[in-house]
Amino acid sequence: MHGETTFSLTGASRPNGSTAADSHKSGSRDASDRGARRHMEGDVKGAKAEYLSALDQDPENATAHNNLGFLLAQEGQFDEAIAHYERALEIDPQKSMAMANMGIVQAARGNDEAGVEWLRRAVETSSGNLLAFDNLSRLLLKMGRLTEAEAAARTALESAPHEGRFYLTLGLAVAGQQRLTEAVEIFRRAVQLDPDSAYGWEQLGVALWLRQDLGSAADALRRALTLAPQNVSVRYHLAMVLLTRGDQEGAIGELESVLAIEPGHAGAQLDLAVLAISQGDAAGALNRLEVVLLSDPENPRAQFYRAVALDQLQRGDEAARILRALAGAGKDKYSERAQRYLEERREKVI
């Protein structure tokens, strides 16, 4: 899912006309509310103490169980969080926010199907639960269930037509179905609603790039960079756009910037190696490829271009061994490219 997974706190509901007879429940609600405030202020230790106090005064406080579960989930204590969500739902079977949080925890544990099931229950119980719609649409998107993700995002937009996050998810689902012109318009709406979203401008730029509107793509990505100059993903995408436009110098500059921010970025290192080969700098390419292969020795793209660089450096036997191994693996396009390269070498010898 793009962005951070979002859990949700809920405030205690207060019945009208509470009396001294339910003083324990009233005190529990007050403690739960104080916990929610402290939680939102970043005082996790204080929030936990308040939630525990609320449950000590009233073990049937579903809101306190939900909020304590939320806090525990944030700390990675998923089993404990689930126990509190289950208890909240035993007390209040219609508590949509506990269902949403349960779904989010299940997805965080890698149980995506259970996550979808709980999130669907949450939105069926409360059509106004935007957190549940947000996480449901993003989880479906992550799972590659694009038509379902699109439907969830569109349903959410019926209730919240000015929520840019739903346009972003919708745009990604639509783009994933190759409806690029439609996706561009959706992303334009997202950045119109939230012009300070670097992620929104980046997705608009990528969609424009895929649609081959390269000038507009570069403009959108540069706008994203003004908002997030250290964002590696934006810089890398801008480099790809510049390469597509034939601006090798500009692309090299962006790729070097990517490595300055994230030295271990394999994609940037590989692209710079390929550019070095195209410019006749096989030795420089080889140095970059060795860096990539040190951390990812099975990378087929790096292996292929290492063979090409070695061949250019007149180290043909080493190159041939790598190419034969790649061709024999038969796993991806680089196996096919290795086979073609070997055939072309044989034809040159003949």
HELIX and SHEET records of a PDB file:
HELIX    1   1 ALA A   20  ASP A   22  5                                   3    
HELIX    2   2 SER A   23  MET A   40  1                                  18    
HELIX    3   3 VAL A   44  GLN A   57  1                                  14    
HELIX    4   4 ALA A   62  GLN A   74  1                                  13    
HELIX    5   5 PHE A   78  ILE A   91  1                                  14    
HELIX    6   6 SER A   96  ALA A  108  1                                  13    
HELIX    7   7 ASP A  112  THR A  125  1                                  14    
HELIX    8   8 LEU A  130  LYS A  142  1                                  13    
HELIX    9   9 LEU A  146  SER A  159  1                                  14    
HELIX   10  10 GLY A  164  GLY A  176  1                                  13    
HELIX   11  11 LEU A  180  LEU A  193  1                                  14    
HELIX   12  12 ALA A  198  LEU A  210  1                                  13    
HELIX   13  13 LEU A  214  LEU A  227  1                                  14    
HELIX   14  14 VAL A  232  THR A  244  1                                  13    
HELIX   15  15 GLN A  248  ILE A  261  1                                  14    
HELIX   16  16 ALA A  266  SER A  278  1                                  13    
HELIX   17  17 ALA A  282  SER A  295  1                                  14    
HELIX   18  18 PRO A  300  GLN A  312  1                                  13    
HELIX   19  19 GLY A  316  ALA A  329  1                                  14    
HELIX   20  20 LYS A  333  VAL A  349  1                                  17    
END                                                                             
